[in-house]
Every structure is written in C-alpha cells, then in structure tokens.
Amino acid sequence: MKIAIDSGSACTRGKTGISWYTWNLIHNLAKIDKRNLYILYDISSRIRKTYKMFDSTLPCQKNFRKKVYPFHSSLVRKLMPVTFLTSKTDILHMPEQRLSPVFNTKKIVTVHDIIPWLEIYTDVKWMKIDSQKRRTQRKHIQQSVLKSYKIIAVSEHTKNDIVKYFSVNPSKISVTYLGVNEIFYPRGKDESILHKYKISKKFIACSAAACPRKNIRKLLIGFEKIKKTHNCQLVMFGRISNKSSWCEVYNNLPSNIKQDIVFTGYVSSDDLSCLYSGAEFFIYPSLYEGFGLPPLEAMACGCPVITSN
C-alpha cells in the first residue's frame, strides 16, 4: 500500500501540539511498519527555509520517501491532484485537519477539535472571534469532516462534537487518544535547568497562551491570592505577546507579584520534562480543549495536576 502524509508541520521549528503529533506519528509508523510505502511531503512555502530540516528530521529508510513542493502553497494545492493521479496513492493522511483537493485517493484527516465552529453555535463570549483566519479555519474543518473517507478524532469528546455539529455518521470516525512522548518521565529537580530559567523558589507550572479560552486571566488573579500565604513563583511556558487576552490583568498586578511570574518563552521538550518534574504542581485552567495534552505530559513526569473539567 502507498500512503501519503502531509508532513510539513513535523518540520517546523519550535514545535507545539499538532507539530509534535505529526512528528511522533511518522517516527512511530517508521518503527512498526517496514512493509508499506510512505510518501512524506510538504506543500508549504516555509519549506524553502527548512528544506534541510525536512530531509534530516524525518525517517530515512527504504519504505519512506520525501517530496518537497517549494512553491506558494495555494498554487501547489492546485497542482497536487495531477501528482497524485500519476502516483496511484492508496491513502492520503492530513494530520492538520485540513483537506487537500486531491480527488482520486481515499483521504483520512485527523481532527483535533472544532473550536472555530463552536464559536458560531455557542453563546460563550470568549469564543466569539470573527476574522478572516477563523473563517478559513471553519471552511477547512467543514471540508475535512464532510469530504474525507475516514476521520481520526483525538478524543471521544471531539468525536461527539463532529457528530453533533456536522451530522457525520459515527462509524466514519475512529478515536485514537494522544500519547506522551517518551522524553516525559520523572526526573526530580534539576538545579541547572532552574537556574537557566531564573527559578529560585518553589514554583507552580502552567502553559502560557494568548487566547481567552486558556483562562490565564483567572489564573493570574488566583496567583495573586496564593501569594498572600505562599512564597512561590508562577512559571509560564510558551510564547506570548503583548496582545495576549490577559495582558491587562498582568500589567495591573502589584510589582511584588509580577516579579515572581516567570515567562520562559519556547521551551524544548527536554527542558519541559525537567520543569514539569520540578514543579509543585501543574495548573491548566482551560475552558475548552479537544484533548488537552499538557496535563498528560505533566502526569507522566510525576507532577500533580490541577485542571478544569
């Protein structure tokens, strides 16, 4: 069988959720499958900058081939059907819940969540984000769930959302829960890592994010209350910007509170495992997730987790 996988996200620098999902999927398929032929390709223009990364970070074995389309993404998507017509691909897997216009092969798409569509169907204010990017995301999700041969959902919750909002036959959807990279395991406190990120006290770990549904605003309010009785730090992983939804709350915090909030920026998986292991607990107050991988990573490191339902 010949299986094509849209692999571009696996080669991005500073990987996060879907990028790691794609990377781990490909590498673990390489471990367990030496028989089927895999075509790993990228149609994004970003590959012009990371061609060497695409070649070096993905598996090098006989049944894995790599194909790069280093052109503007929209142009190449129009040319792709010709490529797949001539290559006789049996299955095309799209891990980023974005369907390709290829029409002669069975398409499988992984859906991580349908949050852009929930913004239409719910009355929750923090979900109301209307932008061209959001409208494009909704279009991709709708095409993916309606036109794919099979759907992979990362949780029963996401599967139920797909069935509820798109009237998809449940038998079309397979649930494969996300797993934890083997790099996440209990390590104890690593003083060199703590020093690297300027952590000098007992600390609470959390994931920084700009979007309102991550509920960082409430977390900061809660941390200010905790500081009245506990001398600790709040360590926030991930990239942030001054446009984050909670910046106003942060800016209004007293200086003695702000000085104990650490923003790490992007953290490698190896460092992240050490930070999870050294934290008093990991807090994840998100209001909505398709799955929610960070709590699972933290638990794999032996870190207690406080999270929403």
Summary of the structure (lengths in Angstrom):
residues: 309
radius of gyration: 21.1
end to end distance: 41.4
largest distance: 67.8
contacts: 907
relative contact order: 0.11
helix: 43%
strand: 18%
